[in-house]
Amino acid sequence: MHYGYEIGIDKLWDWLPLLLPLLILQLILLFVALRDLLKRNLSNESKWLWIMIIVFVNLFGPILYFTIGRRGR
C-alpha cells in the first residue's frame, strides 16, 4: 500500500539546511542554560526541576529558564 508518504534519505537532505541551524541553536541554548543553572545557588529540588524542563522541553525549555527561572537574580 502506498499512501503518498515517502521518507527517504533524499528528503532528509532537502531539509538539512533548515534543520541544522535549529539543532545548533538548541544545543547552544541547552548547554548555556545548564551551565548557568549549575552555577546558581538553588536547592537541589529546584535544580532538578529546571534540569528536567531544560532538557525535555527541547527549544522552549532553555528559553523558559532564561525568562522565568532567572528572575531571582
N, CA, C and O atoms as a Tripos MOL2 file, in Angstrom:
@<TRIPOS>MOLECULE
protein
  292   291    73     0     0
PROTEIN
NO_CHARGES

@<TRIPOS>ATOM
      1 N           0.8350   -1.1820    0.0000 N.3       1 MET1
      2 CA          0.0000    0.0000    0.0000 C.3       1 MET1
      3 C           0.8780    1.2440    0.0000 C.2       1 MET1
      4 O           1.8890    1.3200    0.6990 O.2       1 MET1
      5 N           0.4820    2.1650   -0.7630 N.am      2 HIS2
      6 CA          1.2420    3.4060   -0.8740 C.3       2 HIS2
      7 C           0.2840    4.5690   -0.6400 C.2       2 HIS2
      8 O          -0.6870    4.7450   -1.3760 O.2       2 HIS2
      9 N           0.5650    5.3460    0.3730 N.am      3 TYR3
     10 CA         -0.3090    6.4600    0.7310 C.3       3 TYR3
     11 C           0.2590    7.8110    0.3190 C.2       3 TYR3
     12 O          -0.2870    8.8410    0.7150 O.2       3 TYR3
     13 N           1.3040    7.8430   -0.4370 N.am      4 GLY4
     14 CA          1.8730    9.0940   -0.8910 C.3       4 GLY4
     15 C           2.9250    9.6820    0.0390 C.2       4 GLY4
     16 O           3.4460   10.7670   -0.2190 O.2       4 GLY4
     17 N           3.2370    8.9830    1.1070 N.am      5 TYR5
     18 CA          4.2480    9.4670    2.0450 C.3       5 TYR5
     19 C           5.5300    8.6840    1.8320 C.2       5 TYR5
     20 O           5.5840    7.4810    2.0860 O.2       5 TYR5
     21 N           6.5360    9.3570    1.3760 N.am      6 GLU6
     22 CA          7.8260    8.7060    1.2230 C.3       6 GLU6
     23 C           8.8460    9.4660    2.0400 C.2       6 GLU6
     24 O           9.0850   10.6530    1.8160 O.2       6 GLU6
     25 N           9.4380    8.7800    2.9750 N.am      7 ILE7
     26 CA         10.5040    9.3820    3.7650 C.3       7 ILE7
     27 C          11.7690    8.6320    3.4100 C.2       7 ILE7
     28 O          11.9680    7.4860    3.8130 O.2       7 ILE7
     29 N          12.5960    9.2790    2.6680 N.am      8 GLY8
     30 CA         13.8360    8.6730    2.2540 C.3       8 GLY8
     31 C          14.9940    9.5830    2.5730 C.2       8 GLY8
     32 O          14.8080   10.7010    3.0540 O.2       8 GLY8
     33 N          16.1660    9.1120    2.3110 N.am      9 ILE9
     34 CA         17.3700    9.8850    2.5880 C.3       9 ILE9
     35 C          17.4120   11.1370    1.7200 C.2       9 ILE9
     36 O          17.9870   12.1460    2.1260 O.2       9 ILE9
     37 N          16.8140   11.0900    0.5340 N.am     10 ASP10
     38 CA         16.7920   12.2690   -0.3350 C.3      10 ASP10
     39 C          15.9720   13.4010    0.2840 C.2      10 ASP10
     40 O          16.3540   14.5670    0.1900 O.2      10 ASP10
     41 N          14.8610   13.0630    0.9090 N.am     11 LYS11
     42 CA         14.0350   14.0830    1.5660 C.3      11 LYS11
     43 C          14.7560   14.6710    2.7730 C.2      11 LYS11
     44 O          14.6210   15.8610    3.0560 O.2      11 LYS11
     45 N          15.5130   13.8540    3.4800 N.am     12 LEU12
     46 CA         16.2670   14.3350    4.6310 C.3      12 LEU12
     47 C          17.3090   15.3520    4.1980 C.2      12 LEU12
     48 O          17.4890   16.3660    4.8730 O.2      12 LEU12
     49 N          17.9870   15.1120    3.1110 N.am     13 TRP13
     50 CA         18.9950   16.0540    2.6220 C.3      13 TRP13
     51 C          18.3610   17.3790    2.2100 C.2      13 TRP13
     52 O          18.9990   18.4270    2.3060 O.2      13 TRP13
     53 N          17.1160   17.3370    1.7550 N.am     14 ASP14
     54 CA         16.4190   18.5730    1.3900 C.3      14 ASP14
     55 C          16.1400   19.4400    2.6170 C.2      14 ASP14
     56 O          16.1790   20.6670    2.5270 O.2      14 ASP14
     57 N          15.8590   18.8160    3.7590 N.am     15 TRP15
     58 CA         15.5200   19.5310    4.9900 C.3      15 TRP15
     59 C          16.7360   19.9000    5.8200 C.2      15 TRP15
     60 O          16.6290   20.7340    6.7180 O.2      15 TRP15
     61 N          17.8710   19.3120    5.5510 N.am     16 LEU16
     62 CA         19.0580   19.5150    6.3760 C.3      16 LEU16
     63 C          19.4880   20.9710    6.4980 C.2      16 LEU16
     64 O          19.8160   21.3840    7.6100 O.2      16 LEU16
     65 N          19.5120   21.7800    5.4440 N.am     17 PRO17
     66 CA         19.9220   23.1860    5.6130 C.3      17 PRO17
     67 C          19.0030   23.9800    6.5480 C.2      17 PRO17
     68 O          19.4460   24.9510    7.1610 O.2      17 PRO17
     69 N          17.7480   23.5870    6.6640 N.am     18 LEU18
     70 CA         16.8280   24.2650    7.5670 C.3      18 LEU18
     71 C          16.9550   23.7420    8.9910 C.2      18 LEU18
     72 O          16.8860   24.5180    9.9440 O.2      18 LEU18
     73 N          17.1370   22.4500    9.1430 N.am     19 LEU19
     74 CA         17.1630   21.8400   10.4660 C.3      19 LEU19
     75 C          18.4930   22.0010   11.1920 C.2      19 LEU19
     76 O          18.5130   22.0730   12.4210 O.2      19 LEU19
     77 N          19.5870   22.0580   10.4710 N.am     20 LEU20
     78 CA         20.9010   22.1390   11.1030 C.3      20 LEU20
     79 C          21.0850   23.3980   11.9500 C.2      20 LEU20
     80 O          21.5660   23.2810   13.0770 O.2      20 LEU20
     81 N          20.7310   24.5910   11.4760 N.am     21 PRO21
     82 CA         20.8590   25.7730   12.3500 C.3      21 PRO21
     83 C          19.9670   25.6950   13.5900 C.2      21 PRO21
     84 O          20.3600   26.1540   14.6630 O.2      21 PRO21
     85 N          18.7730   25.1210   13.4540 N.am     22 LEU22
     86 CA         17.8970   24.9620   14.6160 C.3      22 LEU22
     87 C          18.4890   23.9870   15.6300 C.2      22 LEU22
     88 O          18.3930   24.2130   16.8360 O.2      22 LEU22
     89 N          19.0890   22.9230   15.1560 N.am     23 LEU23
     90 CA         19.7270   21.9600   16.0490 C.3      23 LEU23
     91 C          20.9090   22.5890   16.7700 C.2      23 LEU23
     92 O          21.0890   22.3730   17.9690 O.2      23 LEU23
     93 N          21.7050   23.3540   16.0640 N.am     24 ILE24
     94 CA         22.8580   24.0250   16.6770 C.3      24 ILE24
     95 C          22.3870   25.0350   17.7120 C.2      24 ILE24
     96 O          22.9550   25.1120   18.8010 O.2      24 ILE24
     97 N          21.3540   25.8140   17.3870 N.am     25 LEU25
     98 CA         20.7960   26.7800   18.3350 C.3      25 LEU25
     99 C          20.2630   26.0830   19.5800 C.2      25 LEU25
    100 O          20.4750   26.5520   20.6980 O.2      25 LEU25
    101 N          19.5760   24.9710   19.3880 N.am     26 GLN26
    102 CA         19.0350   24.2220   20.5190 C.3      26 GLN26
    103 C          20.1560   23.7140   21.4210 C.2      26 GLN26
    104 O          20.0470   23.8170   22.6430 O.2      26 GLN26
    105 N          21.2180   23.1760   20.8550 N.am     27 LEU27
    106 CA         22.3190   22.6520   21.6610 C.3      27 LEU27
    107 C          23.0470   23.7650   22.4050 C.2      27 LEU27
    108 O          23.4330   23.5860   23.5600 O.2      27 LEU27
    109 N          23.2380   24.9140   21.7560 N.am     28 ILE28
    110 CA         23.8930   26.0400   22.4240 C.3      28 ILE28
    111 C          23.0510   26.5240   23.5910 C.2      28 ILE28
    112 O          23.5710   26.7270   24.6880 O.2      28 ILE28
    113 N          21.7470   26.7120   23.3670 N.am     29 LEU29
    114 CA         20.8610   27.1470   24.4470 C.3      29 LEU29
    115 C          20.8420   26.1380   25.5860 C.2      29 LEU29
    116 O          20.8490   26.5230   26.7550 O.2      29 LEU29
    117 N          20.8170   24.8570   25.2590 N.am     30 LEU30
    118 CA         20.7890   23.8080   26.2760 C.3      30 LEU30
    119 C          22.0320   23.8700   27.1570 C.2      30 LEU30
    120 O          21.9210   23.8520   28.3830 O.2      30 LEU30
    121 N          23.2050   23.9420   26.5530 N.am     31 PHE31
    122 CA         24.4420   23.9440   27.3360 C.3      31 PHE31
    123 C          24.6190   25.2270   28.1360 C.2      31 PHE31
    124 O          25.0860   25.1830   29.2740 O.2      31 PHE31
    125 N          24.2550   26.3620   27.5640 N.am     32 VAL32
    126 CA         24.3860   27.6270   28.2930 C.3      32 VAL32
    127 C          23.4250   27.6600   29.4710 C.2      32 VAL32
    128 O          23.7970   28.0980   30.5590 O.2      32 VAL32
    129 N          22.1990   27.2050   29.2680 N.am     33 ALA33
    130 CA         21.2210   27.1900   30.3520 C.3      33 ALA33
    131 C          21.6510   26.2290   31.4630 C.2      33 ALA33
    132 O          21.5440   26.5670   32.6410 O.2      33 ALA33
    133 N          22.1320   25.0460   31.1070 N.am     34 LEU34
    134 CA         22.5710   24.0810   32.1240 C.3      34 LEU34
    135 C          23.7850   24.6020   32.8860 C.2      34 LEU34
    136 O          23.8660   24.4410   34.1030 O.2      34 LEU34
    137 N          24.7240   25.2220   32.1860 N.am     35 ARG35
    138 CA         25.9020   25.7700   32.8600 C.3      35 ARG35
    139 C          25.5060   26.8740   33.8330 C.2      35 ARG35
    140 O          25.9990   26.9180   34.9600 O.2      35 ARG35
    141 N          24.6280   27.7550   33.4040 N.am     36 ASP36
    142 CA         24.1700   28.8370   34.2670 C.3      36 ASP36
    143 C          23.4110   28.2910   35.4740 C.2      36 ASP36
    144 O          23.5900   28.7730   36.5930 O.2      36 ASP36
    145 N          22.5730   27.2990   35.2520 N.am     37 LEU37
    146 CA         21.7960   26.7050   36.3390 C.3      37 LEU37
    147 C          22.6920   26.0470   37.3770 C.2      37 LEU37
    148 O          22.4540   26.1830   38.5770 O.2      37 LEU37
    149 N          23.7130   25.3400   36.9280 N.am     38 LEU38
    150 CA         24.5830   24.6380   37.8660 C.3      38 LEU38
    151 C          25.4640   25.5890   38.6630 C.2      38 LEU38
    152 O          25.9380   25.2250   39.7390 O.2      38 LEU38
    153 N          25.6940   26.7940   38.1630 N.am     39 LYS39
    154 CA         26.4780   27.7870   38.8970 C.3      39 LYS39
    155 C          25.6620   28.5090   39.9630 C.2      39 LYS39
    156 O          26.2340   29.0620   40.9020 O.2      39 LYS39
    157 N          24.3410   28.5150   39.8360 N.am     40 ARG40
    158 CA         23.4770   29.2510   40.7640 C.3      40 ARG40
    159 C          23.3290   28.5100   42.0860 C.2      40 ARG40
    160 O          23.4640   27.2880   42.1510 O.2      40 ARG40
    161 N          23.0510   29.2680   43.1270 N.am     41 ASN41
    162 CA         22.8150   28.6970   44.4470 C.3      41 ASN41
    163 C          21.3210   28.4690   44.6360 C.2      41 ASN41
    164 O          20.6170   29.3330   45.1580 O.2      41 ASN41
    165 N          20.8470   27.3270   44.2190 N.am     42 LEU42
    166 CA         19.4520   26.9390   44.3850 C.3      42 LEU42
    167 C          19.4080   25.6310   45.1520 C.2      42 LEU42
    168 O          20.4170   24.9340   45.2610 O.2      42 LEU42
    169 N          18.2500   25.2990   45.6790 N.am     43 SER43
    170 CA         18.1080   23.9990   46.3260 C.3      43 SER43
    171 C          18.1870   22.9110   45.2560 C.2      43 SER43
    172 O          17.9220   23.1520   44.0780 O.2      43 SER43
    173 N          18.5540   21.7250   45.6890 N.am     44 ASN44
    174 CA         18.6940   20.6200   44.7320 C.3      44 ASN44
    175 C          17.3680   20.2830   44.0550 C.2      44 ASN44
    176 O          17.3410   19.8820   42.8920 O.2      44 ASN44
    177 N          16.2580   20.4510   44.7970 N.am     45 GLU45
    178 CA         14.9520   20.1620   44.1950 C.3      45 GLU45
    179 C          14.6590   21.1130   43.0490 C.2      45 GLU45
    180 O          14.1720   20.6960   41.9980 O.2      45 GLU45
    181 N          14.9540   22.3910   43.2510 N.am     46 SER46
    182 CA         14.7240   23.3710   42.1880 C.3      46 SER46
    183 C          15.6320   23.1080   40.9980 C.2      46 SER46
    184 O          15.2060   23.2290   39.8490 O.2      46 SER46
    185 N          16.8790   22.7490   41.2690 N.am     47 LYS47
    186 CA         17.8090   22.4660   40.1710 C.3      47 LYS47
    187 C          17.3320   21.2840   39.3470 C.2      47 LYS47
    188 O          17.3470   21.3400   38.1170 O.2      47 LYS47
    189 N          16.9070   20.2080   40.0140 N.am     48 TRP48
    190 CA         16.4510   19.0270   39.2790 C.3      48 TRP48
    191 C          15.2290   19.3440   38.4330 C.2      48 TRP48
    192 O          15.1090   18.8600   37.3070 O.2      48 TRP48
    193 N          14.3260   20.1480   38.9640 N.am     49 LEU49
    194 CA         13.1420   20.5170   38.2060 C.3      49 LEU49
    195 C          13.5270   21.3170   36.9570 C.2      49 LEU49
    196 O          13.0270   21.0450   35.8660 O.2      49 LEU49
    197 N          14.4100   22.2960   37.1180 N.am     50 TRP50
    198 CA         14.8330   23.0890   35.9710 C.3      50 TRP50
    199 C          15.6440   22.2660   34.9770 C.2      50 TRP50
    200 O          15.5350   22.4820   33.7700 O.2      50 TRP50
    201 N          16.4530   21.3300   35.4590 N.am     51 ILE51
    202 CA         17.1990   20.4560   34.5370 C.3      51 ILE51
    203 C          16.2370   19.6660   33.6690 C.2      51 ILE51
    204 O          16.4360   19.5490   32.4600 O.2      51 ILE51
    205 N          15.1860   19.1190   34.2860 N.am     52 MET52
    206 CA         14.1900   18.3420   33.5230 C.3      52 MET52
    207 C          13.4890   19.2240   32.4910 C.2      52 MET52
    208 O          13.2730   18.8050   31.3540 O.2      52 MET52
    209 N          13.1340   20.4480   32.8920 N.am     53 ILE53
    210 CA         12.4610   21.3560   31.9500 C.3      53 ILE53
    211 C          13.3980   21.7260   30.8090 C.2      53 ILE53
    212 O          12.9960   21.7030   29.6460 O.2      53 ILE53
    213 N          14.6380   22.0670   31.1290 N.am     54 ILE54
    214 CA         15.6010   22.4840   30.0970 C.3      54 ILE54
    215 C          15.8600   21.3590   29.1060 C.2      54 ILE54
    216 O          15.8980   21.5950   27.8990 O.2      54 ILE54
    217 N          16.0370   20.1520   29.5970 N.am     55 VAL55
    218 CA         16.4220   19.0360   28.7180 C.3      55 VAL55
    219 C          15.2310   18.4870   27.9270 C.2      55 VAL55
    220 O          15.3580   18.2040   26.7360 O.2      55 VAL55
    221 N          14.0770   18.3360   28.5820 N.am     56 PHE56
    222 CA         12.9750   17.6260   27.9350 C.3      56 PHE56
    223 C          11.9590   18.5100   27.2210 C.2      56 PHE56
    224 O          11.0870   17.9830   26.5300 O.2      56 PHE56
    225 N          12.0340   19.8110   27.3550 N.am     57 VAL57
    226 CA         11.0910   20.6790   26.6590 C.3      57 VAL57
    227 C          11.7580   21.2750   25.4170 C.2      57 VAL57
    228 O          11.3130   22.2970   24.8940 O.2      57 VAL57
    229 N          12.7940   20.6470   24.9650 N.am     58 ASN58
    230 CA         13.5240   20.9950   23.7470 C.3      58 ASN58
    231 C          13.8850   22.4630   23.6620 C.2      58 ASN58
    232 O          14.5000   22.9910   24.5880 O.2      58 ASN58
    233 N          13.5330   23.1280   22.6060 N.am     59 LEU59
    234 CA         13.9650   24.5000   22.3720 C.3      59 LEU59
    235 C          13.3580   25.4800   23.3730 C.2      59 LEU59
    236 O          13.9960   26.4770   23.7120 O.2      59 LEU59
    237 N          12.1560   25.2240   23.8480 N.am     60 PHE60
    238 CA         11.4810   26.1640   24.7400 C.3      60 PHE60
    239 C          11.9110   26.0310   26.1920 C.2      60 PHE60
    240 O          11.7100   26.9680   26.9650 O.2      60 PHE60
    241 N          12.4920   24.9100   26.5950 N.am     61 GLY61
    242 CA         12.9480   24.7310   27.9680 C.3      61 GLY61
    243 C          14.0130   25.7380   28.3790 C.2      61 GLY61
    244 O          13.8530   26.4040   29.4030 O.2      61 GLY61
    245 N          15.1020   25.8740   27.6110 N.am     62 PRO62
    246 CA         16.0990   26.8900   27.9520 C.3      62 PRO62
    247 C          15.5410   28.3180   27.8920 C.2      62 PRO62
    248 O          15.9250   29.1670   28.6960 O.2      62 PRO62
    249 N          14.6510   28.5790   26.9570 N.am     63 ILE63
    250 CA         14.0530   29.9080   26.8710 C.3      63 ILE63
    251 C          13.2170   30.1880   28.1100 C.2      63 ILE63
    252 O          13.2700   31.2910   28.6550 O.2      63 ILE63
    253 N          12.4470   29.2030   28.5620 N.am     64 LEU64
    254 CA         11.6820   29.3600   29.8010 C.3      64 LEU64
    255 C          12.5990   29.5970   30.9890 C.2      64 LEU64
    256 O          12.2970   30.4200   31.8540 O.2      64 LEU64
    257 N          13.7090   28.8880   31.0390 N.am     65 TYR65
    258 CA         14.6440   29.0740   32.1490 C.3      65 TYR65
    259 C          15.1850   30.4960   32.1740 C.2      65 TYR65
    260 O          15.2440   31.1220   33.2320 O.2      65 TYR65
    261 N          15.5790   31.0070   31.0130 N.am     66 PHE66
    262 CA         16.1570   32.3430   30.9690 C.3      66 PHE66
    263 C          15.1210   33.4290   31.2470 C.2      66 PHE66
    264 O          15.4760   34.4900   31.7600 O.2      66 PHE66
    265 N          13.8570   33.1930   30.9230 N.am     67 THR67
    266 CA         12.8400   34.2090   31.1550 C.3      67 THR67
    267 C          12.1960   34.0960   32.5260 C.2      67 THR67
    268 O          11.8970   35.1210   33.1390 O.2      67 THR67
    269 N          11.9750   32.8980   33.0230 N.am     68 ILE68
    270 CA         11.2940   32.7050   34.3090 C.3      68 ILE68
    271 C          12.2440   32.2860   35.4160 C.2      68 ILE68
    272 O          12.1660   32.8040   36.5290 O.2      68 ILE68
    273 N          13.1300   31.3640   35.1260 N.am     69 GLY69
    274 CA         13.9840   30.7700   36.1620 C.3      69 GLY69
    275 C          15.0350   31.6920   36.7320 C.2      69 GLY69
    276 O          15.4930   31.4730   37.8530 O.2      69 GLY69
    277 N          15.4290   32.7000   36.0100 N.am     70 ARG70
    278 CA         16.4890   33.6030   36.4640 C.3      70 ARG70
    279 C          15.9280   34.8800   37.0520 C.2      70 ARG70
    280 O          16.6840   35.8250   37.2770 O.2      70 ARG70
    281 N          14.6420   34.9450   37.3070 N.am     71 ARG71
    282 CA         14.0180   36.1650   37.8310 C.3      71 ARG71
    283 C          14.5980   36.6020   39.1650 C.2      71 ARG71
    284 O          14.6760   37.8000   39.4370 O.2      71 ARG71
    285 N          15.0030   35.6630   39.9970 N.am     72 GLY72
    286 CA         15.5010   35.9980   41.3210 C.3      72 GLY72
    287 C          16.8740   36.6360   41.3380 C.2      72 GLY72
    288 O          17.3200   37.1080   42.3840 O.2      72 GLY72
    289 N          17.5490   36.6610   40.2110 N.am     73 ARG73
    290 CA         18.9000   37.2050   40.1460 C.3      73 ARG73
    291 C          18.9130   38.6970   40.1310 C.2      73 ARG73
    292 O          19.9820   39.3050   40.0780 O.2      73 ARG73
@<TRIPOS>BOND
     1     1     2 1
     2     2     3 1
     3     3     4 2
     4     3     5 am
     5     5     6 1
     6     6     7 1
     7     7     8 2
     8     7     9 am
     9     9    10 1
    10    10    11 1
    11    11    12 2
    12    11    13 am
    13    13    14 1
    14    14    15 1
    15    15    16 2
    16    15    17 am
    17    17    18 1
    18    18    19 1
    19    19    20 2
    20    19    21 am
    21    21    22 1
    22    22    23 1
    23    23    24 2
    24    23    25 am
    25    25    26 1
    26    26    27 1
    27    27    28 2
    28    27    29 am
    29    29    30 1
    30    30    31 1
    31    31    32 2
    32    31    33 am
    33    33    34 1
    34    34    35 1
    35    35    36 2
    36    35    37 am
    37    37    38 1
    38    38    39 1
    39    39    40 2
    40    39    41 am
    41    41    42 1
    42    42    43 1
    43    43    44 2
    44    43    45 am
    45    45    46 1
    46    46    47 1
    47    47    48 2
    48    47    49 am
    49    49    50 1
    50    50    51 1
    51    51    52 2
    52    51    53 am
    53    53    54 1
    54    54    55 1
    55    55    56 2
    56    55    57 am
    57    57    58 1
    58    58    59 1
    59    59    60 2
    60    59    61 am
    61    61    62 1
    62    62    63 1
    63    63    64 2
    64    63    65 am
    65    65    66 1
    66    66    67 1
    67    67    68 2
    68    67    69 am
    69    69    70 1
    70    70    71 1
    71    71    72 2
    72    71    73 am
    73    73    74 1
    74    74    75 1
    75    75    76 2
    76    75    77 am
    77    77    78 1
    78    78    79 1
    79    79    80 2
    80    79    81 am
    81    81    82 1
    82    82    83 1
    83    83    84 2
    84    83    85 am
    85    85    86 1
    86    86    87 1
    87    87    88 2
    88    87    89 am
    89    89    90 1
    90    90    91 1
    91    91    92 2
    92    91    93 am
    93    93    94 1
    94    94    95 1
    95    95    96 2
    96    95    97 am
    97    97    98 1
    98    98    99 1
    99    99   100 2
   100    99   101 am
   101   101   102 1
   102   102   103 1
   103   103   104 2
   104   103   105 am
   105   105   106 1
   106   106   107 1
   107   107   108 2
   108   107   109 am
   109   109   110 1
   110   110   111 1
   111   111   112 2
   112   111   113 am
   113   113   114 1
   114   114   115 1
   115   115   116 2
   116   115   117 am
   117   117   118 1
   118   118   119 1
   119   119   120 2
   120   119   121 am
   121   121   122 1
   122   122   123 1
   123   123   124 2
   124   123   125 am
   125   125   126 1
   126   126   127 1
   127   127   128 2
   128   127   129 am
   129   129   130 1
   130   130   131 1
   131   131   132 2
   132   131   133 am
   133   133   134 1
   134   134   135 1
   135   135   136 2
   136   135   137 am
   137   137   138 1
   138   138   139 1
   139   139   140 2
   140   139   141 am
   141   141   142 1
   142   142   143 1
   143   143   144 2
   144   143   145 am
   145   145   146 1
   146   146   147 1
   147   147   148 2
   148   147   149 am
   149   149   150 1
   150   150   151 1
   151   151   152 2
   152   151   153 am
   153   153   154 1
   154   154   155 1
   155   155   156 2
   156   155   157 am
   157   157   158 1
   158   158   159 1
   159   159   160 2
   160   159   161 am
   161   161   162 1
   162   162   163 1
   163   163   164 2
   164   163   165 am
   165   165   166 1
   166   166   167 1
   167   167   168 2
   168   167   169 am
   169   169   170 1
   170   170   171 1
   171   171   172 2
   172   171   173 am
   173   173   174 1
   174   174   175 1
   175   175   176 2
   176   175   177 am
   177   177   178 1
   178   178   179 1
   179   179   180 2
   180   179   181 am
   181   181   182 1
   182   182   183 1
   183   183   184 2
   184   183   185 am
   185   185   186 1
   186   186   187 1
   187   187   188 2
   188   187   189 am
   189   189   190 1
   190   190   191 1
   191   191   192 2
   192   191   193 am
   193   193   194 1
   194   194   195 1
   195   195   196 2
   196   195   197 am
   197   197   198 1
   198   198   199 1
   199   199   200 2
   200   199   201 am
   201   201   202 1
   202   202   203 1
   203   203   204 2
   204   203   205 am
   205   205   206 1
   206   206   207 1
   207   207   208 2
   208   207   209 am
   209   209   210 1
   210   210   211 1
   211   211   212 2
   212   211   213 am
   213   213   214 1
   214   214   215 1
   215   215   216 2
   216   215   217 am
   217   217   218 1
   218   218   219 1
   219   219   220 2
   220   219   221 am
   221   221   222 1
   222   222   223 1
   223   223   224 2
   224   223   225 am
   225   225   226 1
   226   226   227 1
   227   227   228 2
   228   227   229 am
   229   229   230 1
   230   230   231 1
   231   231   232 2
   232   231   233 am
   233   233   234 1
   234   234   235 1
   235   235   236 2
   236   235   237 am
   237   237   238 1
   238   238   239 1
   239   239   240 2
   240   239   241 am
   241   241   242 1
   242   242   243 1
   243   243   244 2
   244   243   245 am
   245   245   246 1
   246   246   247 1
   247   247   248 2
   248   247   249 am
   249   249   250 1
   250   250   251 1
   251   251   252 2
   252   251   253 am
   253   253   254 1
   254   254   255 1
   255   255   256 2
   256   255   257 am
   257   257   258 1
   258   258   259 1
   259   259   260 2
   260   259   261 am
   261   261   262 1
   262   262   263 1
   263   263   264 2
   264   263   265 am
   265   265   266 1
   266   266   267 1
   267   267   268 2
   268   267   269 am
   269   269   270 1
   270   270   271 1
   271   271   272 2
   272   271   273 am
   273   273   274 1
   274   274   275 1
   275   275   276 2
   276   275   277 am
   277   277   278 1
   278   278   279 1
   279   279   280 2
   280   279   281 am
   281   281   282 1
   282   282   283 1
   283   283   284 2
   284   283   285 am
   285   285   286 1
   286   286   287 1
   287   287   288 2
   288   287   289 am
   289   289   290 1
   290   290   291 1
   291   291   292 2
@<TRIPOS>SUBSTRUCTURE
     1 MET1         2 RESIDUE 1 A MET
     2 HIS2         6 RESIDUE 1 A HIS
     3 TYR3        10 RESIDUE 1 A TYR
     4 GLY4        14 RESIDUE 1 A GLY
     5 TYR5        18 RESIDUE 1 A TYR
     6 GLU6        22 RESIDUE 1 A GLU
     7 ILE7        26 RESIDUE 1 A ILE
     8 GLY8        30 RESIDUE 1 A GLY
     9 ILE9        34 RESIDUE 1 A ILE
    10 ASP10       38 RESIDUE 1 A ASP
    11 LYS11       42 RESIDUE 1 A LYS
    12 LEU12       46 RESIDUE 1 A LEU
    13 TRP13       50 RESIDUE 1 A TRP
    14 ASP14       54 RESIDUE 1 A ASP
    15 TRP15       58 RESIDUE 1 A TRP
    16 LEU16       62 RESIDUE 1 A LEU
    17 PRO17       66 RESIDUE 1 A PRO
    18 LEU18       70 RESIDUE 1 A LEU
    19 LEU19       74 RESIDUE 1 A LEU
    20 LEU20       78 RESIDUE 1 A LEU
    21 PRO21       82 RESIDUE 1 A PRO
    22 LEU22       86 RESIDUE 1 A LEU
    23 LEU23       90 RESIDUE 1 A LEU
    24 ILE24       94 RESIDUE 1 A ILE
    25 LEU25       98 RESIDUE 1 A LEU
    26 GLN26      102 RESIDUE 1 A GLN
    27 LEU27      106 RESIDUE 1 A LEU
    28 ILE28      110 RESIDUE 1 A ILE
    29 LEU29      114 RESIDUE 1 A LEU
    30 LEU30      118 RESIDUE 1 A LEU
    31 PHE31      122 RESIDUE 1 A PHE
    32 VAL32      126 RESIDUE 1 A VAL
    33 ALA33      130 RESIDUE 1 A ALA
    34 LEU34      134 RESIDUE 1 A LEU
    35 ARG35      138 RESIDUE 1 A ARG
    36 ASP36      142 RESIDUE 1 A ASP
    37 LEU37      146 RESIDUE 1 A LEU
    38 LEU38      150 RESIDUE 1 A LEU
    39 LYS39      154 RESIDUE 1 A LYS
    40 ARG40      158 RESIDUE 1 A ARG
    41 ASN41      162 RESIDUE 1 A ASN
    42 LEU42      166 RESIDUE 1 A LEU
    43 SER43      170 RESIDUE 1 A SER
    44 ASN44      174 RESIDUE 1 A ASN
    45 GLU45      178 RESIDUE 1 A GLU
    46 SER46      182 RESIDUE 1 A SER
    47 LYS47      186 RESIDUE 1 A LYS
    48 TRP48      190 RESIDUE 1 A TRP
    49 LEU49      194 RESIDUE 1 A LEU
    50 TRP50      198 RESIDUE 1 A TRP
    51 ILE51      202 RESIDUE 1 A ILE
    52 MET52      206 RESIDUE 1 A MET
    53 ILE53      210 RESIDUE 1 A ILE
    54 ILE54      214 RESIDUE 1 A ILE
    55 VAL55      218 RESIDUE 1 A VAL
    56 PHE56      222 RESIDUE 1 A PHE
    57 VAL57      226 RESIDUE 1 A VAL
    58 ASN58      230 RESIDUE 1 A ASN
    59 LEU59      234 RESIDUE 1 A LEU
    60 PHE60      238 RESIDUE 1 A PHE
    61 GLY61      242 RESIDUE 1 A GLY
    62 PRO62      246 RESIDUE 1 A PRO
    63 ILE63      250 RESIDUE 1 A ILE
    64 LEU64      254 RESIDUE 1 A LEU
    65 TYR65      258 RESIDUE 1 A TYR
    66 PHE66      262 RESIDUE 1 A PHE
    67 THR67      266 RESIDUE 1 A THR
    68 ILE68      270 RESIDUE 1 A ILE
    69 GLY69      274 RESIDUE 1 A GLY
    70 ARG70      278 RESIDUE 1 A ARG
    71 ARG71      282 RESIDUE 1 A ARG
    72 GLY72      286 RESIDUE 1 A GLY
    73 ARG73      290 RESIDUE 1 A ARG
